[in-house]
Amino acid sequence: MLLDDPTFLTRAQALCDAGRLLAARGACPATSSNFSARLSEDALAITISGRDKGGLTPGDIMVVDLE
């Protein structure tokens, strides 16, 4: 799943939005925490480690195969 996949982009943008909201509220300072969202039965989107959650972009989200 790449940046041109609509399901990935929807989930990735939701993770970015959540990161911005939570960072603004002080709930996840800088690079702490990780967020994920299920893409399918066997894959999920998750934030890349070391990224500031208040400034996430879809490029900061990776896909993990659960197999």
C-alpha positions in Angstrom: 0.0 0.0 0.0 1.4 3.3 -1.1 0.6 6.9 -0.9 -1.7 6.5 -3.9 -3.9 3.9 -2.1 -7.2 5.6 -1.0 -7.6 3.3 2.1 -4.1 4.0 3.2 -4.4 7.7 2.7 -7.6 7.9 4.7 -6.2 6.0 7.6 -2.8 7.8 7.4 -4.5 11.2 7.4 -6.6 10.2 10.4 -3.5 9.2 12.3 -1.9 12.6 11.4 -4.9 14.4 12.6 -5.0 12.4 15.9 -1.3 13.1 16.4 -1.8 16.9 16.0 -4.8 16.9 18.3 -3.2 14.9 21.0 0.1 16.8 20.8 -1.7 20.1 21.1 -3.3 18.8 24.3 0.1 17.7 25.7 -0.9 14.0 25.6 2.0 12.9 23.5 5.0 15.2 23.6 7.3 15.2 20.6 8.3 11.7 19.5 6.6 9.7 22.3 3.9 7.3 21.5 2.9 5.5 18.3 -0.5 5.4 16.6 -1.9 2.7 14.4 -5.0 1.9 12.3 -6.2 -1.3 10.8 -6.1 -1.3 7.0 -7.3 -4.9 6.4 -7.4 -8.2 8.1 -3.7 -8.7 7.6 -2.2 -5.1 7.6 -2.1 -2.0 9.6 -0.8 1.6 9.2 1.5 2.8 12.0 3.5 5.9 12.8 7.2 5.6 12.1 9.3 5.7 15.2 11.1 9.0 16.1 8.6 11.3 14.4 7.1 14.3 16.2 3.4 13.4 16.5 2.4 17.0 16.3 3.8 17.3 12.8 2.9 14.0 11.1 2.3 13.7 7.4 1.2 10.6 5.5 4.8 10.0 4.6 5.5 9.4 8.3 3.1 6.4 8.3 4.2 2.9 7.3 2.3 -0.3 6.5 3.0 -3.5 8.6 2.0 -6.9 7.4 0.5 -8.8 10.4 1.6 -12.1 9.0 
